[in-house]
Structures are given as C-alpha cells and as structure tokens.
Amino acid sequence: MSQKLTSDILKFMESDVSYINPILLKSIEGKKRELDKCRPFPPEIVRKLNEQFIIEWTYNSNAIEGNTLSLRETELVINRGLTIGNKTLKEHFEAINHKEGIQYLYDFLKKKKDPDEKVILEIHRLILKNIDNLEAGTYRKTNVMILGAVHLPPSSAKVPGLMGEFMEWYYQNKGKIPAAELAAWAHYKLVHIHPFIDGNGRTARLIMNLILLKQGYPPAVILNMDRKKYYRVLKEADRERYDNYFDFIGRSIERSLLIYLNALKSHAEYSSANDAEDKYGYISLNEASKLCDYGIEYLSYLARTGRLSAIKINRNWVTTREALADYARRINPSA
C-alpha cells in the first residue's frame, strides 16, 4: 500500500471544490442564522445545555475509543467524583480528562485568539494526563499503523512539518470556506496525520469543535451508536471519497443546532412559542408522513440520502416541519 501524505491533501484543498452537501449546508447555515437570532441566550438555558453536552460529548467520544463507562456512569465520575466498580482507573481518567479538555476549549475561547500548535498539544496533554504522562502533549516519535485502516500514517519524522502545514492550511482557509466544512476538514486532516501515539481521535474531535465554537456553533457530538459508520466514512475519505464523510459530520453539526434551537424556542425572536414549536420541534417520520404525500419508507430514504434534513435520535430518524416544507419547495418551486 502506498503511503498517502497529508501534504497532498493540503495542496488538493487549494482548489475551490466543496464537498459538503449543498442541501445539508444550506440547512446547517439556516439553522445557525436562526440560532443567532436567539442571542443573547438565557443563562439558565445555556447552563443546562452546557451540562448536557459536556456529559454527552465526553461519554460518546470516549466510548468510540473503547471506554466502557455508560452515559450515567460518566456523569457520576465527572460531576460527582465517584468511582465505578469493575471499571479501570484509566477509564475514569479518560472521563475526567476529557471534561478538562472541554473546559480548556471554553477558557481558550474567552481569549478570542486563533488556535495554534501549542493549543493542540495542550489539549492532547490534558487527554493523556495521568494515563501516559511521557507521551502527553508530544508528537509521536515512532511510526504507527492503524488496525483495519486503508491509510498508513506518515512517518514520525514528518509529523512536526505536517502539523506546521496543517496550521498554515487553517489560517489560509478560516473565513474562506464555511465553518462546518472547515471543522470537518480539520478533523479529517488531524486523524489522517495521526500525530500522537494515542488520543488522536479525541483530540481531533475537540479541535473540530473548537473551530465550530469559535464561529458560534454548538459542539458537534459524534455518537457512539454511529461508531461503525464513523470509521467507515473515514476509510472512504482515505480513498478520496469524501461525500459521505462530510454528510456524516454535517449531520452531527445539524443535530446539535436542532437541540439548541429546540431548547431556546420559547425565547427566540419569532412571533410565538407555538410558532417556534411548529418550526423547530422534532417529529418522527411517522408524524411527518401524515403531513405530506410520502410514506415512512420513502421519507426514510430521503433522510438517509440527505435529501431531507433529518437526524437520528436513539436510532430513529426525526425531522422537522420546516425541513418538510423546504423539501417540498425544492421539488416543486412553483407550488
């Protein structure tokens, strides 16, 4: 297998080609504009959302990497300082460290600065603190292989230079491409370089969300239930088939926007709380089928293929009345 260098992708990204689904991107950016209309957010709502996302984000990011703490157990560890029987010390530290990594992001955002390599290294140091202090916050010094991957990470000697290129790419493209696409690319590039012995995925997902948070987006949580799909679309991206990868990340971003909008609907600047419910409340595909001329199976197909804006909650597709209306307008503009 030939080694594909990340620098090749950096050159490739100099083109104007966009890989995020334009329908999905329109939906994401539309929801972001509506979220901005709700600012300033009520402090109590923000506090509850932050608490929810910290637990969900920590649980899912660690579970993807093999941590066996449940969502409830993760909450007990990071919020109450409890230890869970039959769970390893490493798993406890992974939960505590990830929460500290999230807090570092929010503290860094207050400085209103752009991230640099030092920020990436500090996030990684926090992720591996008390787990592998020798490797925490340092680029790997040995070559690695990723089990089951089609991509062979670059040699360790090339990592510092590639990380420098990564930061150069970030500075050149921030503000030039949509925030959702910038964050998705940053995540993929970091995973592709694989700069650390351990903690690459968690660090990449934190950096992805730092980019989103800087642009006023909520953090995107990649769900553990989608772990297999997550790894599959990363493999496809390694073969230069990026569409499903961007669709996957985009849906994670959209899901978080919908959660925020749903929580803020009664405070938003629309005409009434009932209107907000109609516009942003989740509805099942069964409910959606009663509002249009399509059956559940066809709506599921539209959701899976990205033609209908929808997200998965507990393995079930849900959408919104707004998304149904938007799809109807697209297929019949004169209606």
DASUL-V678943 format. One record per residue. N is the residue number from 0. SS is DSSP state (helix for helix, strand for strand, loop for the rest). PHI is phi in degrees with one decimal (NA if undefined). OMEGA is omega as a letter, one per 20 degrees, with the letter a starting at -180 (999 if undefined). Layout:
# DASUL-V678943
((N,SS,PHI,OMEGA) (N,SS,PHI,OMEGA))
This chain:
# DASUL-V678943
((0,loop,NA,r) (1,loop,-77.2,a) (2,loop,-84.5,a) (3,loop,-99.9,a) (4,loop,-80.7,r) (5,helix,-61.4,r) (6,helix,-59.9,r) (7,helix,-61.3,a) (8,helix,-70.4,r) (9,helix,-59.6,r) (10,helix,-66.5,a) (11,helix,-60.2,a) (12,loop,-73.2,r) (13,loop,-71.2,r) (14,loop,-74.7,a) (15,loop,-92.2,a) (16,loop,-67.0,r) (17,loop,-114.1,a) (18,loop,-109.4,r) (19,loop,-75.8,a) (20,loop,-54.9,a) (21,helix,-60.6,r) (22,helix,-67.3,r) (23,helix,-65.4,r) (24,helix,-61.6,r) (25,helix,-60.1,r) (26,helix,-65.4,r) (27,helix,-61.7,a) (28,helix,-69.6,r) (29,helix,-66.1,r) (30,helix,-67.9,r) (31,helix,-64.0,r) (32,helix,-63.9,r) (33,helix,-66.8,r) (34,helix,-62.8,r) (35,helix,-63.0,r) (36,helix,-66.6,a) (37,loop,-83.7,a) (38,loop,-73.7,i) (39,loop,-74.4,a) (40,loop,-74.4,r) (41,loop,-59.4,a) (42,helix,-54.2,a) (43,helix,-67.3,r) (44,helix,-65.5,r) (45,helix,-61.2,a) (46,helix,-60.7,a) (47,helix,-66.1,r) (48,helix,-64.8,r) (49,helix,-61.3,r) (50,helix,-61.0,a) (51,helix,-62.7,a) (52,helix,-71.7,r) (53,helix,-61.5,r) (54,helix,-67.3,a) (55,helix,-64.6,a) (56,helix,-62.1,a) (57,helix,-63.9,a) (58,helix,-58.6,a) (59,helix,-67.5,a) (60,helix,-64.1,r) (61,helix,-72.9,a) (62,helix,-63.6,r) (63,helix,-57.5,a) (64,loop,-91.7,r) (65,loop,107.4,r) (66,loop,-66.8,a) (67,loop,-99.1,r) (68,loop,-63.6,r) (69,loop,-77.1,r) (70,helix,-60.1,r) (71,helix,-64.8,r) (72,helix,-64.8,r) (73,helix,-61.1,r) (74,helix,-63.1,r) (75,helix,-64.9,a) (76,helix,-71.9,a) (77,helix,-85.0,a) (78,helix,-104.4,a) (79,helix,-119.0,r) (80,loop,69.2,a) (81,loop,-86.4,r) (82,loop,-104.9,a) (83,loop,-107.4,a) (84,loop,-62.7,r) (85,loop,67.2,r) (86,loop,-112.4,a) (87,loop,-74.7,r) (88,helix,-61.9,r) (89,helix,-58.7,a) (90,helix,-64.3,r) (91,helix,-65.0,r) (92,helix,-64.3,r) (93,helix,-61.1,r) (94,helix,-68.5,a) (95,helix,-62.0,a) (96,helix,-65.3,a) (97,helix,-65.5,r) (98,helix,-61.6,r) (99,helix,-64.8,r) (100,helix,-63.6,r) (101,helix,-64.0,r) (102,helix,-61.3,r) (103,helix,-61.0,r) (104,helix,-58.9,a) (105,helix,-66.5,r) (106,helix,-66.9,r) (107,helix,-66.0,a) (108,helix,-60.6,r) (109,loop,-64.3,r) (110,loop,-78.1,r) (111,loop,55.2,r) (112,loop,-115.9,r) (113,loop,-85.5,r) (114,loop,-67.9,r) (115,loop,-133.5,a) (116,helix,-61.6,r) (117,helix,-61.7,r) (118,helix,-65.4,r) (119,helix,-61.1,a) (120,helix,-65.5,r) (121,helix,-69.1,r) (122,helix,-60.2,r) (123,helix,-65.3,r) (124,helix,-60.4,r) (125,helix,-66.4,a) (126,helix,-63.0,a) (127,helix,-101.8,a) (128,loop,-58.0,a) (129,loop,66.1,r) (130,loop,-108.9,r) (131,loop,-148.7,a) (132,loop,-64.6,r) (133,loop,-68.7,a) (134,loop,-96.2,a) (135,loop,-61.7,r) (136,loop,77.6,r) (137,loop,-132.5,r) (138,loop,-68.9,a) (139,loop,-64.3,a) (140,loop,-111.6,r) (141,loop,-129.2,r) (142,loop,-79.0,a) (143,loop,-135.4,r) (144,loop,-126.6,r) (145,loop,-103.8,a) (146,loop,-59.2,r) (147,loop,82.5,a) (148,loop,-87.8,r) (149,loop,-93.9,a) (150,loop,-107.9,r) (151,loop,-96.7,a) (152,loop,-58.0,r) (153,loop,-62.1,r) (154,loop,-62.5,a) (155,helix,-60.3,a) (156,helix,-64.0,a) (157,helix,-90.8,a) (158,helix,-60.0,a) (159,helix,-56.7,r) (160,helix,-65.8,r) (161,helix,-67.6,r) (162,helix,-68.4,r) (163,helix,-63.3,r) (164,helix,-64.1,r) (165,helix,-60.0,a) (166,helix,-65.8,r) (167,helix,-62.4,r) (168,helix,-60.0,a) (169,helix,-60.7,a) (170,helix,-64.1,a) (171,helix,-73.5,a) (172,helix,-106.7,r) (173,strand,-63.7,a) (174,loop,87.8,a) (175,loop,-99.0,r) (176,strand,-120.0,a) (177,loop,-54.1,a) (178,helix,-56.6,a) (179,helix,-63.1,a) (180,helix,-72.2,r) (181,helix,-61.0,a) (182,helix,-64.7,r) (183,helix,-65.1,r) (184,helix,-62.6,a) (185,helix,-59.8,r) (186,helix,-59.5,a) (187,helix,-64.6,a) (188,helix,-62.1,a) (189,helix,-66.7,r) (190,helix,-63.2,a) (191,helix,-67.6,r) (192,helix,-67.3,r) (193,loop,53.4,a) (194,loop,-72.9,a) (195,loop,-120.0,r) (196,loop,-65.7,a) (197,loop,-146.5,r) (198,loop,85.9,a) (199,helix,-65.8,a) (200,helix,-63.5,a) (201,helix,-63.7,r) (202,helix,-65.5,a) (203,helix,-62.5,a) (204,helix,-70.0,r) (205,helix,-67.9,r) (206,helix,-65.5,r) (207,helix,-54.1,a) (208,helix,-76.2,r) (209,helix,-61.6,r) (210,helix,-64.0,r) (211,helix,-65.2,a) (212,helix,-62.1,r) (213,helix,-62.1,a) (214,loop,-95.8,r) (215,loop,86.2,r) (216,loop,-86.5,r) (217,loop,-73.3,r) (218,loop,-67.1,r) (219,loop,-93.4,a) (220,loop,-105.1,r) (221,loop,-85.0,a) (222,loop,-79.6,r) (223,helix,-62.1,r) (224,helix,-63.5,r) (225,helix,-100.9,a) (226,helix,-55.9,a) (227,helix,-63.2,r) (228,helix,-65.8,r) (229,helix,-57.1,r) (230,helix,-68.2,r) (231,helix,-65.8,a) (232,helix,-71.0,r) (233,helix,-66.0,r) (234,helix,-62.9,r) (235,helix,-62.9,r) (236,helix,-64.5,r) (237,helix,-63.4,r) (238,loop,-95.6,r) (239,loop,67.6,r) (240,loop,-108.5,a) (241,loop,-93.0,a) (242,helix,-56.8,a) (243,helix,-67.2,r) (244,helix,-63.1,a) (245,helix,-66.9,r) (246,helix,-63.1,a) (247,helix,-63.7,r) (248,helix,-65.5,r) (249,helix,-59.4,r) (250,helix,-66.9,r) (251,helix,-65.8,r) (252,helix,-65.8,a) (253,helix,-63.7,r) (254,helix,-57.4,a) (255,helix,-66.2,r) (256,helix,-60.1,r) (257,helix,-64.8,r) (258,helix,-62.7,r) (259,helix,-64.1,a) (260,helix,-62.9,r) (261,helix,-63.7,r) (262,helix,-71.5,a) (263,helix,-97.7,a) (264,helix,-56.8,a) (265,helix,-74.3,a) (266,helix,-108.3,a) (267,loop,-71.5,a) (268,loop,-92.1,r) (269,loop,-85.2,a) (270,loop,-68.5,a) (271,loop,-159.9,r) (272,helix,-65.1,r) (273,helix,-65.7,r) (274,helix,-61.9,r) (275,helix,-63.5,r) (276,helix,-63.0,r) (277,helix,-63.6,a) (278,helix,-83.9,a) (279,helix,-123.9,r) (280,loop,-69.0,r) (281,loop,-69.0,r) (282,strand,-133.7,r) (283,strand,-71.8,r) (284,helix,-67.0,r) (285,helix,-63.5,r) (286,helix,-65.1,a) (287,helix,-62.5,a) (288,helix,-64.3,r) (289,loop,-80.3,a) (290,loop,-102.7,a) (291,loop,-147.4,a) (292,loop,-95.6,a) (293,loop,-110.7,r) (294,loop,-81.8,a) (295,helix,-62.1,a) (296,helix,-63.2,a) (297,helix,-69.9,r) (298,helix,-62.9,r) (299,helix,-62.6,r) (300,helix,-61.7,r) (301,helix,-61.7,r) (302,helix,-67.3,a) (303,helix,-63.8,a) (304,loop,-91.3,r) (305,loop,83.6,r) (306,loop,-75.9,r) (307,loop,-116.0,r) (308,loop,-66.1,a) (309,loop,-156.3,r) (310,strand,-135.3,r) (311,strand,-98.6,r) (312,strand,-128.1,a) (313,loop,53.4,r) (314,loop,73.7,a) (315,strand,-111.8,r) (316,strand,-72.6,r) (317,strand,-131.9,r) (318,strand,-138.2,r) (319,loop,-133.7,r) (320,helix,-62.6,r) (321,helix,-60.0,a) (322,helix,-64.9,r) (323,helix,-62.0,a) (324,helix,-64.3,r) (325,helix,-65.6,r) (326,helix,-64.8,r) (327,helix,-61.7,r) (328,helix,-66.0,a) (329,helix,-69.7,a) (330,helix,-85.8,r) (331,loop,-143.6,a) (332,loop,-57.9,a) (333,loop,-84.8,a) (334,loop,-70.1,999))
